[in-house]
């Protein structure tokens, strides 16, 4: 069975994916900024890995040994209109969601190239292909991640390393509950967010998403992009068919 390293495995989708892959008999290396959060996971290794810290990434990769598949899952989110988004918070999202994912990838690629095989599985989002008011910073980090991933797919095509991008719709992992939010005094954008949160019936469970990621890890070959869940499938299809010369807002 292949060895699989998962970032952001302390909770939500990352934890559910570690559980699912371990049940299937894979050697799972679960990582998190605080490895104590992994203590109750029945996996082969539980390692500290902060994707924003190069020394932490290098140490975790060295301890993990040979890794066949990376599931790059670690990420953060906040909600705010563009005008209300603190620049430092936008930078924090890029540091973790985009640069962090590439940092871990760079650390693992030399061993994958030496062996002539490997798989990079990036957890993006339907937001990596679309936009919603209040979601610009998070979506931008995922759009950027998809650019890096697609470029990697081209650059690595002769090295036996494949790349796939999972694009889930909303997941009931808790990440969207009580989300960090920024507003301006008097909030001139309040009307954009008057509709409230995402209805529960539109979400998929972490376990459903984890099954999807585990299936992608096990497939002999993978497509570059895979929407996950009916919301993602609908929104991305609508985005792809929308006129290119004007903004698109999912219905």
LUMROMI-874996 format. One record per atom (N, C-alpha, C): x, y, z; residue in one letter. Coordinates in pm, whole numbers, padded with zeros to 5 digits, always signed. Layout:
XYZa...
END
This chain:
+00084-00120+00000x+00000+00000+00000x+00088+00126+00000x+00046+00230-00070x+00127+00352-00073x+00129+00423+00061x+00234+00504+00080x+00245+00590+00196x+00186+00726+00161x+00101+00778+00249x+00026+00901+00218x+00046+01001+00331x+00093+01120+00297x+00108+01228+00394x-00006+01327+00376x-00071+01362+00488x-00185+01453+00487x-00152+01575+00570x-00167+01693+00514x-00151+01815+00593x-00287+01857+00648x-00284+01927+00761x-00408+01974+00823x-00498+01861+00869x-00439+01761+00936x-00515+01641+00973x-00574+01647+01114x-00566+01760+01179x-00611+01767+01318x-00764+01768+01331x-00833+01810+01226x-00979+01820+01236x-01040+01821+01096x-01174+01817+01094x-01246+01833+00970x-01210+01732+00863x-01195+01782+00741x-01170+01695+00626x-01038+01620+00639x-00933+01686+00685x-00804+01619+00697x-00810+01501+00791x-00874+01519+00906x-00888+01409+01003x-00971+01296+00944x-01085+01329+00883x-01170+01226+00825x-01098+01148+00715x-01013+01216+00639x-00937+01150+00533x-00833+01056+00592x-00766+01098+00698x-00669+01011+00764x-00737+00884+00815x-00854+00900+00875x-00929+00784+00927x-00968+00691+00812x-01018+00746+00704x-01064+00664+00591x-00949+00588+00527x-00838+00654+00506x-00724+00588+00442x-00662+00482+00533x-00659+00508+00662x-00607+00408+00755x-00696+00284+00755x-00827+00304+00750x-00920+00191+00742x-00895+00105+00619x-00850+00169+00512x-00824+00097+00387x-00687+00031+00385x-00612+00046+00493x-00485-00024+00505x-00363+00052+00458x-00377+00180+00428x-00262+00258+00381x-00174+00300+00498x-00048+00324+00467x+00042+00386+00565x+00014+00536+00563x-00044+00586+00670x-00087+00725+00676x+00004+00803+00770x+00056+00914+00718x+00133+01008+00799x+00044+01132+00816x-00013+01146+00935x-00101+01260+00965x-00018+01372+01025x-00039+01494+00977x+00040+01606+01026x-00052+01721+01066x-00001+01802+01159x-00074+01920+01206x+00024+02012+01276x-00014+02137+01293x+00073+02231+01365x+00093+02186+01510x-00012+02132+01570x-00003+02080+01706x-00026+01929+01700x+00078+01848+01703x+00061+01703+01688x-00018+01639+01800x-00035+01709+01913x-00116+01653+02021x-00261+01633+01977x-00305+01712+01880x-00441+01698+01828x-00459+01570+01748x-00349+01501+01719x-00353+01377+01640x-00343+01252+01727x-00330+01270+01859x-00299+01157+01947x-00398+01042+01934x-00525+01072+01910x-00625+00965+01906x-00645+00907+01767x-00564+00949+01670x-00575+00893+01536x-00496+00763+01525x-00558+00660+01472x-00492+00531+01456x-00423+00529+01320x-00308+00594+01313x-00230+00604+01189x-00085+00567+01218x-00004+00556+01114x+00134+00511+01130x+00223+00616+01195x+00206+00743+01154x+00287+00849+01213x+00201+00972+01236x+00232+01044+01344x+00167+01171+01377x+00279+01273+01394x+00286+01369+01304x+00400+01460+01301x+00358+01605+01308x+00444+01686+01368x+00424+01830+01365x+00463+01881+01226x+00374+01954+01164x+00405+02016+01035x+00324+02143+01024x+00394+02255+01025x+00333+02387+01002x+00373+02428+00861x+00275+02435+00771x+00307+02460+00630x+00366+02598+00607x+00357+02689+00706x+00414+02822+00691x+00557+02831+00744x+00611+02719+00791x+00744+02717+00855x+00831+02615+00781x+00931+02665+00708x+01014+02576+00626x+01085+02471+00709x+01138+02509+00824x+01209+02413+00908x+01116+02302+00955x+00992+02339+00987x+00893+02240+01029x+00861+02144+00916x+00845+02197+00795x+00816+02113+00678x+00932+02017+00652x+01054+02069+00652x+01170+01985+00624x+01186+01874+00727x+01163+01906+00853x+01177+01805+00959x+01071+01697+00944x+00947+01737+00913x+00839+01639+00899x+00864+01547+00780x+00909+01603+00669x+00935+01522+00549x+01049+01423+00576x+01151+01467+00649x+01260+01376+00682x+01212+01262+00772x+01129+01295+00871x+01078+01192+00961x+00981+01096+00891x+00908+01147+00794x+00806+01066+00726x+00867+00959+00638x+00987+00981+00586x+01047+00884+00496x+00985+00888+00358x+00976+00774+00293x+00923+00770+00156x+00773+00796+00156x+00732+00893+00078x+00591+00928+00063x+00552+00914-00083x+00447+00840-00108x+00399+00819-00245x+00296+00922-00286x+00215+00966-00190x+00104+01056-00220x+00099+01167-00117x+00090+01290-00163x+00064+01405-00076x-00081+01446-00090x-00152+01454+00021x-00285+01515+00022x-00269+01650+00092x-00267+01755+00012x-00243+01891+00061x-00377+01953+00098x-00405+01954+00227x-00538+01990+00275x-00540+02112+00366x-00428+02145+00432x-00428+02252+00532x-00475+02383+00471x-00564+02452+00542x-00614+02580+00491x-00691+02656+00596x-00705+02786+00573x-00781+02875+00661x-00870+02964+00576x-00965+03031+00643x-01064+03112+00571x-01109+03228+00659x-01148+03337+00597x-01225+03442+00666x-01321+03503+00566x-01419+03576+00617x-01519+03639+00531x-01510+03790+00546x-01509+03860+00433x-01507+04007+00436x-01521+04058+00294x-01586+04173+00279x-01581+04243+00151x-01436+04280+00123x-01401+04298-00003x-01264+04329-00038x-01216+04454+00034x-01299+04558+00039x-01259+04682+00105x-01232+04663+00253x-01300+04567+00313x-01288+04544+00457x-01183+04438+00492x-01118+04380+00394x-01024+04271+00419x-00887+04326+00458x-00842+04300+00582x-00709+04348+00622x-00600+04286+00535x-00508+04367+00487x-00402+04316+00400x-00322+04207+00470x-00298+04223+00599x-00221+04122+00673x-00295+03989+00677x-00427+03993+00682x-00505+03869+00684x-00507+03803+00546x-00509+03884+00441x-00499+03827+00305x-00364+03756+00290x-00259+03820+00339x-00126+03758+00332x-00121+03629+00413x-00188+03626+00528x-00191+03505+00610x-00257+03390+00535x-00367+03419+00465x-00435+03315+00388x-00346+03263+00275x-00279+03354+00204x-00188+03309+00098x-00075+03225+00154x-00023+03267+00271x+00090+03195+00330x+00053+03051+00362x-00068+03028+00406x-00106+02892+00442x-00169+02817+00324x-00269+02876+00260x-00346+02804+00158x-00268+02781+00029x-00182+02875-00006x-00113+02867-00136x+00035+02837-00119x+00107+02930-00058x+00251+02911-00043x+00281+02788+00044x+00201+02766+00147x+00222+02649+00232x+00208+02519+00156x+00107+02512+00070x+00089+02391-00011x+00207+02368-00104x+00259+02475-00163x+00373+02462-00253x+00500+02428-00176x+00515+02482-00056x+00633+02452+00027x+00642+02302+00056x+00530+02241+00094x+00531+02097+00122x+00557+02018-00007x+00497+02062-00116x+00520+01996-00245x+00666+01999-00283x+00730+02116-00270x+00872+02128-00304x+00958+02035-00220x+00920+02017-00094x+00999+01932-00005x+00988+01784-00043x+00874+01744-00099x+00853+01604-00133x+00894+01568-00276x+00898+01665-00364x+00923+01633-00505x+01057+01565-00532x+01167+01603-00467x+01293+01535-00500x+01287+01384-00482x+01228+01335-00375x+01221+01189-00356x+01126+01125-00456x+01017+01194-00493x+00926+01139-00593x+00994+01131-00728x+01070+01234-00763x+01141+01232-00892x+01244+01120-00896x+01315+01099-00785x+01416+00992-00782x+01352+00856-00806x+01233+00835-00750x+01165+00707-00767x+01087+00698-00897x+01065+00812-00961x+00992+00813-01087x+00844+00787-01070x+00788+00822-00954x+00645+00805-00932x+00601+00887-00812x+00473+00920-00811x+00416+00996-00701x+00286+01060-00743x+00215+01110-00645x+00088+01179-00674x+00072+01297-00579x+00036+01411-00636x+00006+01532-00560x-00143+01557-00569x-00210+01552-00455x-00355+01570-00451x-00383+01698-00370x-00425+01801-00441x-00449+01931-00378x-00598+01948-00348x-00629+01986-00225x-00767+02017-00189x-00789+02165-00216x-00859+02194-00324x-00895+02331-00359x-01037+02354-00309x-01124+02402-00395x-01261+02435-00357x-01335+02475-00483x-01469+02464-00477x-01547+02524-00585x-01514+02672-00595x-01474+02732-00482x-01433+02872-00481x-01303+02894-00557x-01231+02786-00589x-01112+02798-00671x-01143+02820-00818x-01272+02816-00853x-01314+02839-00991x-01419+02949-01001x-01474+02993-00887x-01584+03089-00888x-01557+03196-00782x-01644+03295-00776x-01633+03400-00673x-01768+03419-00606x-01763+03460-00481x-01881+03499-00405x-01849+03625-00327x-01945+03715-00309x-01919+03832-00226x-01873+03790-00087x-01773+03856-00037x-01722+03827+00096x-01622+03714+00102x-01592+03656-00013x-01506+03536-00015x-01384+03555-00103x-01353+03680-00136x-01248+03706-00235x-01112+03654-00192x-01072+03679-00068x-00938+03642-00025x-00919+03491-00029x-01014+03418+00029x-01004+03272+00028x-01006+03218-00114x-01101+03267-00196x-01110+03219-00334x-00982+03249-00410x-00924+03365-00389x-00801+03402-00460x-00688+03306-00427x-00679+03263-00301x-00573+03168-00266x-00593+03035-00336x-00719+02995-00355x-00747+02868-00421x-00729+02881-00573x-00767+02995-00631x-00739+03017-00773x-00588+03009-00797x-00511+03072-00709x-00365+03068-00724x-00313+02926-00708x-00366+02851-00611x-00323+02713-00591x-00350+02630-00716x-00465+02652-00779x-00497+02575-00900x-00401+02609-01014x-00357+02734-01020x-00257+02771-01121x-00127+02695-01098x-00079+02693-00975x+00043+02619-00943x+00025+02471-00974x-00089+02415-00935x-00112+02272-00955x-00117+02235-01103x-00185+02317-01182x-00192+02286-01325x-00055+02298-01390x+00023+02395-01347x+00159+02408-01400x+00243+02287-01360x+00228+02242-01235x+00298+02122-01191x+00261+02001-01277x+00134+01991-01313x+00091+01877-01394x+00166+01873-01527x+00195+01991-01582x+00270+01998-01707x+00418+01968-01682x+00474+02033-01579x+00617+02019-01552x+00658+01877-01510x+00564+01805-01446x+00598+01673-01392x+00553+01558-01480x+00499+01589-01596x+00441+01484-01680x+00542+01380-01726x+00670+01417-01732x+00774+01322-01776x+00842+01252-01659x+00797+01278-01536x+00863+01222-01418x+00780+01115-01347x+00667+01075-01405x+00585+00974-01342x+00506+01024-01222x+00495+01155-01208x+00422+01215-01095x+00296+01280-01149x+00181+01238-01099x+00058+01300-01147x+00001+01396-01044x-00085+01483-01093x-00142+01593-01013x-00293+01592-01031x-00364+01605-00921x-00509+01616-00929x-00558+01718-00826x-00664+01787-00860x-00719+01893-00777x-00863+01858-00742x-00890+01841-00614x-01027+01819-00568x-01092+01954-00540x-01214+01973-00591x-01284+02101-00578x-01416+02080-00504x-01411+02066-00371x-01534+02043-00297x-01622+02167-00288x-01753+02142-00280x-01845+02246-00240x-01839+02259-00089x-01939+02326-00028x-01936+02344+00117x-01939+02212+00192x-01855+02202+00294x-01842+02081+00376x-01881+02115+00519x-01957+02028+00581x-02004+02051+00718x-01897+02010+00819x-01779+02069+00804x-01664+02032+00887x-01648+02123+01008x-01728+02228+01015x-01715+02326+01121x-01638+02449+01080x-01565+02443+00969x-01485+02558+00926x-01571+02679+00890x-01697+02653+00849x-01786+02762+00809x-01873+02810+00924x-01860+02746+01042x-01937+02788+01159x-01860+02898+01232x-01930+03006+01265x-01867+03116+01339x-01737+03161+01272x-01744+03177+01142x-01625+03214+01064x-01573+03352+01103x-01441+03365+01106x-01380+03494+01129x-01429+03591+01021x-01478+03710+01064x-01539+03805+00973x-01487+03945+01001x-01468+04023+00895x-01427+04162+00909x-01530+04250+00839x-01565+04361+00903x-01659+04456+00843x-01607+04598+00864x-01663+04692+00788x-01631+04833+00803x-01730+04899+00899x-01695+05011+00959x-01792+05083+01042x-01917+05117+00961x-02032+05084+01017x-02157+05108+00944x-02186+05006+00837x-02091+04923+00805x-02099+04813+00708x-02182+04844+00584x-02125+04919+00490x-02198+04949+00366x-02226+04826+00281x-02162+04712+00312x-02182+04590+00233x-02275+04491+00301x-02343+04533+00405x-02425+04440+00484x-02529+04369+00398x-02586+04439+00300x-02691+04380+00218x-02641+04259+00139x-02512+04256+00109x-02457+04143+00032x-02459+04014+00113x-02463+04027+00246x-02453+03909+00332x-02582+03884+00409x-02690+03950+00369x-02815+03940+00444x-02879+03803+00434x-02838+03725+00336x-02900+03593+00317x-02862+03490+00420x-02761+03520+00504x-02719+03424+00606x-02619+03323+00553x-02600+03215+00630x-02501+03115+00595x-02552+03015+00493x-02471+02914+00467x-02504+02809+00371x-02597+02708+00436x-02712+02679+00376x-02804+02581+00435x-02738+02445+00451x-02771+02377+00560x-02709+02248+00589x-02733+02146+00478x-02849+02154+00415x-02881+02055+00311x-02795+02071+00186x-02724+02183+00173x-02636+02204+00059x-02494+02154+00085x-02468+02111+00208x-02333+02069+00244x-02315+01919+00231x-02192+01879+00209x-02156+01738+00218x-02079+01717+00348x-02077+01595+00397x-02011+01568+00524x-01861+01549+00503x-01781+01569+00607x-01638+01540+00596x-01612+01396+00553x-01695+01304+00600x-01677+01163+00566x-01700+01137+00418x-01802+01204+00361x-01826+01191+00217x-01707+01245+00137x-01659+01361+00180x-01544+01421+00110x-01419+01336+00127x-01402+01277+00246x-01285+01192+00271x-01288+01068+00183x-01405+01010+00163x-01417+00894+00073x-01374+00932-00068x-01415+01050-00111x-01376+01101-00244x-01224+01115-00253x-01161+01173-00152x-01015+01191-00156x-00943+01057-00152x-00994+00965-00070x-00932+00832-00064x-00944+00760-00198x-01058+00775-00264x-01075+00715-00397x-00976+00775-00497x-00955+00907-00490x-00859+00971-00580x-00717+00921-00552x-00687+00899-00425x-00554+00848-00390x-00531+00709-00448x-00637+00630-00459x-00624+00490-00500x-00641+00468-00650x-00694+00565-00722x-00719+00544-00865x-00589+00525-00942x-00589+00435-01041x-00468+00417-01123x-00428+00545-01196x-00527+00618-01247x-00501+00746-01311x-00605+00846-01261x-00570+00973-01268x-00661+01075-01216x-00675+01190-01315x-00792+01254-01317x-00807+01376-01397x-00741+01493-01325x-00721+01602-01397x-00659+01718-01335x-00751+01779-01231x-00879+01795-01265x-00974+01859-01173x-01096+01769-01152x-01144+01766-01027x-01261+01685-00995x-01352+01764-00900x-01466+01818-00949x-01561+01880-00857x-01616+01775-00760x-01643+01817-00637x-01690+01724-00535x-01822+01773-00477x-01928+01697-00502x-02059+01730-00448x-02144+01804-00548x-02276+01796-00532x-02368+01857-00629x-02355+02008-00640x-02328+02076-00529x-02313+02222-00535x-02192+02259-00620x-02080+02193-00596x-01959+02221-00674x-01981+02190-00822x-02043+02077-00851x-02067+02039-00989x-02154+02143-01060x-02261+02186-00993x-02353+02284-01053x-02285+02418-01075x-02216+02468-00971x-02157+02601-00977x-02045+02607-01080x-01959+02505-01082x-01847+02506-01176x-01896+02490-01319x-01999+02408-01341x-02056+02395-01475x-02115+02528-01522x-02182+02597-01430x-02239+02728-01465x-02129+02829-01495x-02023+02824-01416x-01910+02915-01439x-01848+02889-01577x-01831+02763-01611x-01767+02728-01738x-01850+02769-01858x-01981+02776-01840x-02068+02813-01953x-02105+02961-01955x-02060+03037-01855x-02096+03178-01846x-02012+03262-01943x-02064+03377-01984x-01985+03466-02070x-01854+03504-02003x-01750+03513-02082x-01615+03537-02030x-01591+03684-01999x-01674+03774-02056x-01643+03917-02052x-01719+03992-01944x-01781+03922-01849x-01847+03994-01740x-01849+03907-01614x-01864+03970-01498x-01860+03895-01372x-01966+03788-01366x-01934+03681-01295x-02026+03570-01279x-02061+03554-01132x-02190+03546-01102x-02237+03523-00966x-02325+03400-00966x-02284+03290-00900x-02365+03168-00900x-02505+03194-00849x-02603+03135-00917x-02742+03151-00873x-02770+03058-00758x
END
